[in-house]
């Protein structure tokens, strides 16, 4: 699985970091970002909650390898 945050779409709500703090953070501009080395989600059960919870659908989850 590959996780990406579209920073052009992100509004910095921070719900991703709240839902899955082991995978997401907020960058210096307050926008959502994937933590280094966590782009694959590493089996975090909360990643899908973060994707569903994003108010502007800025997070994409590509499950193909």
N, CA, C and O atoms as a Tripos MOL2 file, in Angstrom:
@<TRIPOS>MOLECULE
protein
  260   259    65     0     0
PROTEIN
NO_CHARGES

@<TRIPOS>ATOM
      1 N           0.8600   -1.1640    0.0000 N.3       1 UNK1
      2 CA          0.0000    0.0000    0.0000 C.3       1 UNK1
      3 C           0.9070    1.2280    0.0000 C.2       1 UNK1
      4 O           1.9690    1.2240    0.6220 O.2       1 UNK1
      5 N           0.4830    2.2710   -0.6980 N.am      2 UNK2
      6 CA          1.2330    3.5340   -0.7520 C.3       2 UNK2
      7 C           0.2940    4.6680   -0.3760 C.2       2 UNK2
      8 O          -0.7980    4.7970   -0.9310 O.2       2 UNK2
      9 N           0.7320    5.4920    0.5750 N.am      3 UNK3
     10 CA         -0.0680    6.6060    1.0680 C.3       3 UNK3
     11 C           0.5420    7.9050    0.5750 C.2       3 UNK3
     12 O           1.7580    8.0900    0.6270 O.2       3 UNK3
     13 N          -0.3110    8.8080    0.0960 N.am      4 UNK4
     14 CA          0.1460   10.1240   -0.3370 C.3       4 UNK4
     15 C          -0.8400   11.1760    0.1420 C.2       4 UNK4
     16 O          -2.0430   10.9280    0.2240 O.2       4 UNK4
     17 N          -0.3060   12.3690    0.4600 N.am      5 UNK5
     18 CA         -1.1370   13.5120    0.8270 C.3       5 UNK5
     19 C          -0.9710   14.5580   -0.2650 C.2       5 UNK5
     20 O           0.1470   14.9730   -0.5710 O.2       5 UNK5
     21 N          -2.0880   14.9830   -0.8510 N.am      6 UNK6
     22 CA         -2.0760   16.0320   -1.8670 C.3       6 UNK6
     23 C          -2.0380   17.3730   -1.1450 C.2       6 UNK6
     24 O          -3.0650   17.8520   -0.6650 O.2       6 UNK6
     25 N          -0.8550   17.9780   -1.0670 N.am      7 UNK7
     26 CA         -0.7100   19.2270   -0.3270 C.3       7 UNK7
     27 C          -1.3780   20.4080   -1.0110 C.2       7 UNK7
     28 O          -1.5980   21.4420   -0.3820 O.2       7 UNK7
     29 N          -1.7010   20.2700   -2.2840 N.am      8 UNK8
     30 CA         -2.4560   21.3270   -2.9640 C.3       8 UNK8
     31 C          -3.9090   21.3300   -2.5100 C.2       8 UNK8
     32 O          -4.5710   22.3680   -2.5300 O.2       8 UNK8
     33 N          -4.3930   20.1880   -2.1070 N.am      9 UNK9
     34 CA         -5.7830   20.0440   -1.6750 C.3       9 UNK9
     35 C          -5.9280   20.1730   -0.1540 C.2       9 UNK9
     36 O          -6.9610   20.6340    0.3300 O.2       9 UNK9
     37 N          -4.9040   19.7700    0.5970 N.am     10 UNK10
     38 CA         -4.9490   19.7470    2.0610 C.3      10 UNK10
     39 C          -5.2220   21.1380    2.6270 C.2      10 UNK10
     40 O          -4.6810   22.1340    2.1500 O.2      10 UNK10
     41 N          -6.0660   21.1860    3.6470 N.am     11 UNK11
     42 CA         -6.3870   22.4520    4.3180 C.3      11 UNK11
     43 C          -5.8160   22.5020    5.7410 C.2      11 UNK11
     44 O          -6.0400   23.4700    6.4670 O.2      11 UNK11
     45 N          -5.0880   21.4730    6.1320 N.am     12 UNK12
     46 CA         -4.4440   21.4670    7.4320 C.3      12 UNK12
     47 C          -5.3630   21.2000    8.6060 C.2      12 UNK12
     48 O          -5.0970   21.6620    9.7160 O.2      12 UNK12
     49 N          -6.4350   20.4670    8.3840 N.am     13 UNK13
     50 CA         -7.3660   20.1660    9.4710 C.3      13 UNK13
     51 C          -6.7110   19.3070   10.5500 C.2      13 UNK13
     52 O          -7.0940   19.3910   11.7160 O.2      13 UNK13
     53 N          -5.7370   18.4890   10.1840 N.am     14 UNK14
     54 CA         -5.0030   17.6880   11.1420 C.3      14 UNK14
     55 C          -5.6800   16.4070   11.5790 C.2      14 UNK14
     56 O          -5.1880   15.7190   12.4740 O.2      14 UNK14
     57 N          -6.8060   16.0780   10.9590 N.am     15 UNK15
     58 CA         -7.5180   14.8690   11.3540 C.3      15 UNK15
     59 C          -6.7310   13.6040   11.0520 C.2      15 UNK15
     60 O          -6.8780   12.6010   11.7500 O.2      15 UNK15
     61 N          -5.8990   13.6420   10.0230 N.am     16 UNK16
     62 CA         -5.0820   12.4630    9.7010 C.3      16 UNK16
     63 C          -4.0950   12.1810   10.8260 C.2      16 UNK16
     64 O          -3.9280   11.0320   11.2360 O.2      16 UNK16
     65 N          -3.4430   13.2210   11.3230 N.am     17 UNK17
     66 CA         -2.4780   13.0550   12.4070 C.3      17 UNK17
     67 C          -3.1560   12.6180   13.7000 C.2      17 UNK17
     68 O          -2.5580   11.9000   14.5010 O.2      17 UNK17
     69 N          -4.3740   13.0380   13.9060 N.am     18 UNK18
     70 CA         -5.1270   12.6100   15.0840 C.3      18 UNK18
     71 C          -5.5760   11.1540   14.9620 C.2      18 UNK18
     72 O          -5.5490   10.4040   15.9380 O.2      18 UNK18
     73 N          -5.9870   10.7630   13.7590 N.am     19 UNK19
     74 CA         -6.4970    9.4010   13.5410 C.3      19 UNK19
     75 C          -5.3820    8.3630   13.5160 C.2      19 UNK19
     76 O          -5.5440    7.2670   14.0520 O.2      19 UNK19
     77 N          -4.2580    8.6960   12.9010 N.am     20 UNK20
     78 CA         -3.1520    7.7370   12.7530 C.3      20 UNK20
     79 C          -1.8190    8.4430   13.0090 C.2      20 UNK20
     80 O          -1.0510    8.6640   12.0730 O.2      20 UNK20
     81 N          -1.5360    8.7970   14.2610 N.am     21 UNK21
     82 CA         -0.3180    9.5480   14.5620 C.3      21 UNK21
     83 C           0.9800    8.7950   14.2860 C.2      21 UNK21
     84 O           2.0480    9.4040   14.2300 O.2      21 UNK21
     85 N           0.8990    7.4990   14.1170 N.am     22 UNK22
     86 CA          2.0830    6.7260   13.7790 C.3      22 UNK22
     87 C           2.4320    6.7740   12.3100 C.2      22 UNK22
     88 O           3.4850    6.2840   11.9020 O.2      22 UNK22
     89 N           1.5490    7.3650   11.5040 N.am     23 UNK23
     90 CA          1.7640    7.4330   10.0540 C.3      23 UNK23
     91 C           1.7750    8.8830    9.5660 C.2      23 UNK23
     92 O           2.5530    9.2290    8.6760 O.2      23 UNK23
     93 N           0.9190    9.7300   10.1400 N.am     24 UNK24
     94 CA          0.7770   11.1050    9.6600 C.3      24 UNK24
     95 C           1.2760   12.1210   10.6820 C.2      24 UNK24
     96 O           1.2880   11.8680   11.8870 O.2      24 UNK24
     97 N           1.6830   13.2670   10.1690 N.am     25 UNK25
     98 CA          2.0580   14.4170   10.9750 C.3      25 UNK25
     99 C           1.6150   15.6580   10.2180 C.2      25 UNK25
    100 O           1.0090   15.5580    9.1500 O.2      25 UNK25
    101 N           1.9160   16.8200   10.7680 N.am     26 UNK26
    102 CA          1.6900   18.0620   10.0380 C.3      26 UNK26
    103 C           3.0420   18.7060    9.8080 C.2      26 UNK26
    104 O           3.8820   18.7470   10.7070 O.2      26 UNK26
    105 N           3.2510   19.2090    8.5980 N.am     27 UNK27
    106 CA          4.5370   19.8070    8.2640 C.3      27 UNK27
    107 C           4.6370   21.2230    8.8340 C.2      27 UNK27
    108 O           3.7390   21.6710    9.5470 O.2      27 UNK27
    109 N           5.7070   21.9140    8.5250 N.am     28 UNK28
    110 CA          5.9380   23.2600    9.0590 C.3      28 UNK28
    111 C           4.8740   24.2600    8.6350 C.2      28 UNK28
    112 O           4.6830   25.2800    9.2970 O.2      28 UNK28
    113 N           4.1800   23.9770    7.5390 N.am     29 UNK29
    114 CA          3.1020   24.8520    7.0630 C.3      29 UNK29
    115 C           1.7510   24.4380    7.6230 C.2      29 UNK29
    116 O           0.7350   25.0600    7.3130 O.2      29 UNK29
    117 N           1.7280   23.3870    8.4490 N.am     30 UNK30
    118 CA          0.4790   22.9150    9.0370 C.3      30 UNK30
    119 C          -0.2980   21.9560    8.1570 C.2      30 UNK30
    120 O          -1.4330   21.6030    8.4750 O.2      30 UNK30
    121 N           0.2970   21.5310    7.0570 N.am     31 UNK31
    122 CA         -0.3760   20.6110    6.1430 C.3      31 UNK31
    123 C          -0.0660   19.1740    6.5220 C.2      31 UNK31
    124 O           0.9790   18.8850    7.1040 O.2      31 UNK31
    125 N          -0.9780   18.2820    6.1880 N.am     32 UNK32
    126 CA         -0.7810   16.8670    6.4630 C.3      32 UNK32
    127 C           0.4060   16.3220    5.6990 C.2      32 UNK32
    128 O           0.6710   16.7250    4.5670 O.2      32 UNK32
    129 N           1.1170   15.4060    6.3250 N.am     33 UNK33
    130 CA          2.2710   14.7780    5.6940 C.3      33 UNK33
    131 C           2.4180   13.3670    6.2440 C.2      33 UNK33
    132 O           2.0280   13.0800    7.3760 O.2      33 UNK33
    133 N           2.9800   12.5030    5.4320 N.am     34 UNK34
    134 CA          3.2660   11.1360    5.8580 C.3      34 UNK34
    135 C           4.6460   11.1510    6.5130 C.2      34 UNK34
    136 O           5.5900   11.7330    5.9780 O.2      34 UNK34
    137 N           4.7530   10.5160    7.6580 N.am     35 UNK35
    138 CA          6.0370   10.4450    8.3520 C.3      35 UNK35
    139 C           7.0560    9.7020    7.4880 C.2      35 UNK35
    140 O           6.6960    8.7420    6.8080 O.2      35 UNK35
    141 N           8.3170   10.1270    7.5030 N.am     36 UNK36
    142 CA          9.3510    9.4360    6.7220 C.3      36 UNK36
    143 C           9.4070    7.9520    7.0750 C.2      36 UNK36
    144 O           9.4050    7.5680    8.2450 O.2      36 UNK36
    145 N           9.4570    7.1390    6.0330 N.am     37 UNK37
    146 CA          9.5250    5.7040    6.2170 C.3      37 UNK37
    147 C           8.1830    5.0420    6.4720 C.2      37 UNK37
    148 O           8.1240    3.8210    6.6190 O.2      37 UNK37
    149 N           7.1110    5.8060    6.5300 N.am     38 UNK38
    150 CA          5.7880    5.2390    6.8140 C.3      38 UNK38
    151 C           4.8660    5.3070    5.6010 C.2      38 UNK38
    152 O           3.6580    5.1080    5.7330 O.2      38 UNK38
    153 N           5.4200    5.5860    4.4220 N.am     39 UNK39
    154 CA          4.6250    5.7230    3.2020 C.3      39 UNK39
    155 C           3.8320    4.4790    2.8560 C.2      39 UNK39
    156 O           2.8830    4.5440    2.0740 O.2      39 UNK39
    157 N           4.2130    3.3420    3.4320 N.am     40 UNK40
    158 CA          3.4900    2.1010    3.1480 C.3      40 UNK40
    159 C           2.4110    1.8170    4.1950 C.2      40 UNK40
    160 O           1.6750    0.8370    4.0770 O.2      40 UNK40
    161 N           2.3150    2.6610    5.2070 N.am     41 UNK41
    162 CA          1.3030    2.4700    6.2350 C.3      41 UNK41
    163 C           1.6900    1.4510    7.2680 C.2      41 UNK41
    164 O           1.1580    1.4630    8.3780 O.2      41 UNK41
    165 N           2.5970    0.5750    6.9340 N.am     42 UNK42
    166 CA          3.1390   -0.4440    7.8330 C.3      42 UNK42
    167 C           2.0730   -1.1330    8.6690 C.2      42 UNK42
    168 O           2.2830   -1.3960    9.8530 O.2      42 UNK42
    169 N           0.9440   -1.4210    8.0660 N.am     43 UNK43
    170 CA         -0.1040   -2.1690    8.7400 C.3      43 UNK43
    171 C          -0.8540   -1.4100    9.8180 C.2      43 UNK43
    172 O          -1.5700   -2.0210   10.6120 O.2      43 UNK43
    173 N          -0.7090   -0.0960    9.8650 N.am     44 UNK44
    174 CA         -1.4190    0.6790   10.8800 C.3      44 UNK44
    175 C          -2.9210    0.5820   10.6310 C.2      44 UNK44
    176 O          -3.3850    0.9540    9.5530 O.2      44 UNK44
    177 N          -3.6840    0.0950   11.5900 N.am     45 UNK45
    178 CA         -5.1260   -0.0980   11.3830 C.3      45 UNK45
    179 C          -5.9210    1.2000   11.2910 C.2      45 UNK45
    180 O          -7.1000    1.1750   10.9400 O.2      45 UNK45
    181 N          -5.2940    2.3290   11.6000 N.am     46 UNK46
    182 CA         -6.0120    3.6000   11.6000 C.3      46 UNK46
    183 C          -5.8420    4.4100   10.3080 C.2      46 UNK46
    184 O          -6.4350    5.4790   10.1610 O.2      46 UNK46
    185 N          -5.0390    3.9020    9.3810 N.am     47 UNK47
    186 CA         -4.8030    4.6360    8.1330 C.3      47 UNK47
    187 C          -6.1100    4.8680    7.3760 C.2      47 UNK47
    188 O          -6.3640    5.9710    6.8920 O.2      47 UNK47
    189 N          -6.9190    3.8470    7.2770 N.am     48 UNK48
    190 CA         -8.1840    3.9970    6.5390 C.3      48 UNK48
    191 C          -9.1180    4.9900    7.2390 C.2      48 UNK48
    192 O          -9.8720    5.7010    6.5750 O.2      48 UNK48
    193 N          -9.0740    5.0420    8.5660 N.am     49 UNK49
    194 CA         -9.8520    6.0490    9.2960 C.3      49 UNK49
    195 C          -9.3860    7.4530    8.9260 C.2      49 UNK49
    196 O         -10.2000    8.3610    8.7590 O.2      49 UNK49
    197 N          -8.0810    7.6240    8.8000 N.am     50 UNK50
    198 CA         -7.5320    8.9220    8.4160 C.3      50 UNK50
    199 C          -7.9710    9.3050    7.0080 C.2      50 UNK50
    200 O          -8.3260   10.4560    6.7540 O.2      50 UNK50
    201 N          -7.9460    8.3420    6.1000 N.am     51 UNK51
    202 CA         -8.3720    8.6060    4.7190 C.3      51 UNK51
    203 C          -9.8430    9.0050    4.6870 C.2      51 UNK51
    204 O         -10.2080    9.9880    4.0410 O.2      51 UNK51
    205 N         -10.6840    8.2490    5.3780 N.am     52 UNK52
    206 CA        -12.1220    8.5610    5.4140 C.3      52 UNK52
    207 C         -12.4050    9.8760    6.1260 C.2      52 UNK52
    208 O         -13.3470   10.5820    5.7650 O.2      52 UNK52
    209 N         -11.6050   10.2150    7.1290 N.am     53 UNK53
    210 CA        -11.8510   11.4060    7.9320 C.3      53 UNK53
    211 C         -11.3700   12.7060    7.3210 C.2      53 UNK53
    212 O         -11.7240   13.7780    7.8110 O.2      53 UNK53
    213 N         -10.5800   12.6430    6.2740 N.am     54 UNK54
    214 CA        -10.0690   13.8710    5.6590 C.3      54 UNK54
    215 C         -11.2250   14.6520    5.0440 C.2      54 UNK54
    216 O         -11.9220   14.1410    4.1680 O.2      54 UNK54
    217 N         -11.4360   15.8980    5.5010 N.am     55 UNK55
    218 CA        -12.5910   16.6570    5.0230 C.3      55 UNK55
    219 C         -12.5110   17.0920    3.5610 C.2      55 UNK55
    220 O         -13.5210   17.4770    2.9730 O.2      55 UNK55
    221 N         -11.3200   17.0320    2.9760 N.am     56 UNK56
    222 CA        -11.1690   17.4570    1.5790 C.3      56 UNK56
    223 C         -10.6220   16.3470    0.6820 C.2      56 UNK56
    224 O         -10.2060   16.6020   -0.4480 O.2      56 UNK56
    225 N         -10.6250   15.1040    1.1960 N.am     57 UNK57
    226 CA        -10.1430   13.9360    0.4590 C.3      57 UNK57
    227 C          -8.7540   14.1640   -0.1290 C.2      57 UNK57
    228 O          -8.5130   13.8870   -1.3040 O.2      57 UNK57
    229 N          -7.8470   14.6690    0.6980 N.am     58 UNK58
    230 CA         -6.4790   14.9500    0.2490 C.3      58 UNK58
    231 C          -5.5490   13.7420    0.3600 C.2      58 UNK58
    232 O          -4.4170   13.7830   -0.1220 O.2      58 UNK58
    233 N          -6.0200   12.6770    0.9870 N.am     59 UNK59
    234 CA         -5.1700   11.4970    1.1840 C.3      59 UNK59
    235 C          -5.5800   10.4070    0.2070 C.2      59 UNK59
    236 O          -6.7510   10.0450    0.0990 O.2      59 UNK59
    237 N          -4.5770    9.8930   -0.5030 N.am     60 UNK60
    238 CA         -4.8520    8.7790   -1.4060 C.3      60 UNK60
    239 C          -4.1350    7.5440   -0.8900 C.2      60 UNK60
    240 O          -3.0480    7.6170   -0.3170 O.2      60 UNK60
    241 N          -4.7710    6.4250   -1.1090 N.am     61 UNK61
    242 CA         -4.2780    5.1340   -0.6530 C.3      61 UNK61
    243 C          -4.2940    4.2020   -1.8440 C.2      61 UNK61
    244 O          -5.3570    3.8060   -2.3220 O.2      61 UNK61
    245 N          -3.1170    3.8560   -2.3190 N.am     62 UNK62
    246 CA         -2.9950    2.9570   -3.4590 C.3      62 UNK62
    247 C          -2.5980    1.5980   -2.9230 C.2      62 UNK62
    248 O          -1.4850    1.4180   -2.4280 O.2      62 UNK62
    249 N          -3.5020    0.6450   -3.0190 N.am     63 UNK63
    250 CA         -3.2630   -0.6650   -2.4280 C.3      63 UNK63
    251 C          -2.5740   -1.6540   -3.3590 C.2      63 UNK63
    252 O          -2.2730   -2.7720   -2.9410 O.2      63 UNK63
    253 N          -2.3200   -1.2790   -4.5990 N.am     64 UNK64
    254 CA         -1.6080   -2.1880   -5.5060 C.3      64 UNK64
    255 C          -0.1140   -2.0420   -5.2960 C.2      64 UNK64
    256 O           0.3620   -0.9870   -4.8780 O.2      64 UNK64
    257 N           0.6050   -3.0740   -5.5780 N.am     65 UNK65
    258 CA          2.0680   -3.0480   -5.3870 C.3      65 UNK65
    259 C           2.7690   -3.0670   -6.6970 C.2      65 UNK65
    260 O           4.0000   -3.0500   -6.7390 O.2      65 UNK65
@<TRIPOS>BOND
     1     1     2 1
     2     2     3 1
     3     3     4 2
     4     3     5 am
     5     5     6 1
     6     6     7 1
     7     7     8 2
     8     7     9 am
     9     9    10 1
    10    10    11 1
    11    11    12 2
    12    11    13 am
    13    13    14 1
    14    14    15 1
    15    15    16 2
    16    15    17 am
    17    17    18 1
    18    18    19 1
    19    19    20 2
    20    19    21 am
    21    21    22 1
    22    22    23 1
    23    23    24 2
    24    23    25 am
    25    25    26 1
    26    26    27 1
    27    27    28 2
    28    27    29 am
    29    29    30 1
    30    30    31 1
    31    31    32 2
    32    31    33 am
    33    33    34 1
    34    34    35 1
    35    35    36 2
    36    35    37 am
    37    37    38 1
    38    38    39 1
    39    39    40 2
    40    39    41 am
    41    41    42 1
    42    42    43 1
    43    43    44 2
    44    43    45 am
    45    45    46 1
    46    46    47 1
    47    47    48 2
    48    47    49 am
    49    49    50 1
    50    50    51 1
    51    51    52 2
    52    51    53 am
    53    53    54 1
    54    54    55 1
    55    55    56 2
    56    55    57 am
    57    57    58 1
    58    58    59 1
    59    59    60 2
    60    59    61 am
    61    61    62 1
    62    62    63 1
    63    63    64 2
    64    63    65 am
    65    65    66 1
    66    66    67 1
    67    67    68 2
    68    67    69 am
    69    69    70 1
    70    70    71 1
    71    71    72 2
    72    71    73 am
    73    73    74 1
    74    74    75 1
    75    75    76 2
    76    75    77 am
    77    77    78 1
    78    78    79 1
    79    79    80 2
    80    79    81 am
    81    81    82 1
    82    82    83 1
    83    83    84 2
    84    83    85 am
    85    85    86 1
    86    86    87 1
    87    87    88 2
    88    87    89 am
    89    89    90 1
    90    90    91 1
    91    91    92 2
    92    91    93 am
    93    93    94 1
    94    94    95 1
    95    95    96 2
    96    95    97 am
    97    97    98 1
    98    98    99 1
    99    99   100 2
   100    99   101 am
   101   101   102 1
   102   102   103 1
   103   103   104 2
   104   103   105 am
   105   105   106 1
   106   106   107 1
   107   107   108 2
   108   107   109 am
   109   109   110 1
   110   110   111 1
   111   111   112 2
   112   111   113 am
   113   113   114 1
   114   114   115 1
   115   115   116 2
   116   115   117 am
   117   117   118 1
   118   118   119 1
   119   119   120 2
   120   119   121 am
   121   121   122 1
   122   122   123 1
   123   123   124 2
   124   123   125 am
   125   125   126 1
   126   126   127 1
   127   127   128 2
   128   127   129 am
   129   129   130 1
   130   130   131 1
   131   131   132 2
   132   131   133 am
   133   133   134 1
   134   134   135 1
   135   135   136 2
   136   135   137 am
   137   137   138 1
   138   138   139 1
   139   139   140 2
   140   139   141 am
   141   141   142 1
   142   142   143 1
   143   143   144 2
   144   143   145 am
   145   145   146 1
   146   146   147 1
   147   147   148 2
   148   147   149 am
   149   149   150 1
   150   150   151 1
   151   151   152 2
   152   151   153 am
   153   153   154 1
   154   154   155 1
   155   155   156 2
   156   155   157 am
   157   157   158 1
   158   158   159 1
   159   159   160 2
   160   159   161 am
   161   161   162 1
   162   162   163 1
   163   163   164 2
   164   163   165 am
   165   165   166 1
   166   166   167 1
   167   167   168 2
   168   167   169 am
   169   169   170 1
   170   170   171 1
   171   171   172 2
   172   171   173 am
   173   173   174 1
   174   174   175 1
   175   175   176 2
   176   175   177 am
   177   177   178 1
   178   178   179 1
   179   179   180 2
   180   179   181 am
   181   181   182 1
   182   182   183 1
   183   183   184 2
   184   183   185 am
   185   185   186 1
   186   186   187 1
   187   187   188 2
   188   187   189 am
   189   189   190 1
   190   190   191 1
   191   191   192 2
   192   191   193 am
   193   193   194 1
   194   194   195 1
   195   195   196 2
   196   195   197 am
   197   197   198 1
   198   198   199 1
   199   199   200 2
   200   199   201 am
   201   201   202 1
   202   202   203 1
   203   203   204 2
   204   203   205 am
   205   205   206 1
   206   206   207 1
   207   207   208 2
   208   207   209 am
   209   209   210 1
   210   210   211 1
   211   211   212 2
   212   211   213 am
   213   213   214 1
   214   214   215 1
   215   215   216 2
   216   215   217 am
   217   217   218 1
   218   218   219 1
   219   219   220 2
   220   219   221 am
   221   221   222 1
   222   222   223 1
   223   223   224 2
   224   223   225 am
   225   225   226 1
   226   226   227 1
   227   227   228 2
   228   227   229 am
   229   229   230 1
   230   230   231 1
   231   231   232 2
   232   231   233 am
   233   233   234 1
   234   234   235 1
   235   235   236 2
   236   235   237 am
   237   237   238 1
   238   238   239 1
   239   239   240 2
   240   239   241 am
   241   241   242 1
   242   242   243 1
   243   243   244 2
   244   243   245 am
   245   245   246 1
   246   246   247 1
   247   247   248 2
   248   247   249 am
   249   249   250 1
   250   250   251 1
   251   251   252 2
   252   251   253 am
   253   253   254 1
   254   254   255 1
   255   255   256 2
   256   255   257 am
   257   257   258 1
   258   258   259 1
   259   259   260 2
@<TRIPOS>SUBSTRUCTURE
     1 UNK1         2 RESIDUE 1 A UNK
     2 UNK2         6 RESIDUE 1 A UNK
     3 UNK3        10 RESIDUE 1 A UNK
     4 UNK4        14 RESIDUE 1 A UNK
     5 UNK5        18 RESIDUE 1 A UNK
     6 UNK6        22 RESIDUE 1 A UNK
     7 UNK7        26 RESIDUE 1 A UNK
     8 UNK8        30 RESIDUE 1 A UNK
     9 UNK9        34 RESIDUE 1 A UNK
    10 UNK10       38 RESIDUE 1 A UNK
    11 UNK11       42 RESIDUE 1 A UNK
    12 UNK12       46 RESIDUE 1 A UNK
    13 UNK13       50 RESIDUE 1 A UNK
    14 UNK14       54 RESIDUE 1 A UNK
    15 UNK15       58 RESIDUE 1 A UNK
    16 UNK16       62 RESIDUE 1 A UNK
    17 UNK17       66 RESIDUE 1 A UNK
    18 UNK18       70 RESIDUE 1 A UNK
    19 UNK19       74 RESIDUE 1 A UNK
    20 UNK20       78 RESIDUE 1 A UNK
    21 UNK21       82 RESIDUE 1 A UNK
    22 UNK22       86 RESIDUE 1 A UNK
    23 UNK23       90 RESIDUE 1 A UNK
    24 UNK24       94 RESIDUE 1 A UNK
    25 UNK25       98 RESIDUE 1 A UNK
    26 UNK26      102 RESIDUE 1 A UNK
    27 UNK27      106 RESIDUE 1 A UNK
    28 UNK28      110 RESIDUE 1 A UNK
    29 UNK29      114 RESIDUE 1 A UNK
    30 UNK30      118 RESIDUE 1 A UNK
    31 UNK31      122 RESIDUE 1 A UNK
    32 UNK32      126 RESIDUE 1 A UNK
    33 UNK33      130 RESIDUE 1 A UNK
    34 UNK34      134 RESIDUE 1 A UNK
    35 UNK35      138 RESIDUE 1 A UNK
    36 UNK36      142 RESIDUE 1 A UNK
    37 UNK37      146 RESIDUE 1 A UNK
    38 UNK38      150 RESIDUE 1 A UNK
    39 UNK39      154 RESIDUE 1 A UNK
    40 UNK40      158 RESIDUE 1 A UNK
    41 UNK41      162 RESIDUE 1 A UNK
    42 UNK42      166 RESIDUE 1 A UNK
    43 UNK43      170 RESIDUE 1 A UNK
    44 UNK44      174 RESIDUE 1 A UNK
    45 UNK45      178 RESIDUE 1 A UNK
    46 UNK46      182 RESIDUE 1 A UNK
    47 UNK47      186 RESIDUE 1 A UNK
    48 UNK48      190 RESIDUE 1 A UNK
    49 UNK49      194 RESIDUE 1 A UNK
    50 UNK50      198 RESIDUE 1 A UNK
    51 UNK51      202 RESIDUE 1 A UNK
    52 UNK52      206 RESIDUE 1 A UNK
    53 UNK53      210 RESIDUE 1 A UNK
    54 UNK54      214 RESIDUE 1 A UNK
    55 UNK55      218 RESIDUE 1 A UNK
    56 UNK56      222 RESIDUE 1 A UNK
    57 UNK57      226 RESIDUE 1 A UNK
    58 UNK58      230 RESIDUE 1 A UNK
    59 UNK59      234 RESIDUE 1 A UNK
    60 UNK60      238 RESIDUE 1 A UNK
    61 UNK61      242 RESIDUE 1 A UNK
    62 UNK62      246 RESIDUE 1 A UNK
    63 UNK63      250 RESIDUE 1 A UNK
    64 UNK64      254 RESIDUE 1 A UNK
    65 UNK65      258 RESIDUE 1 A UNK
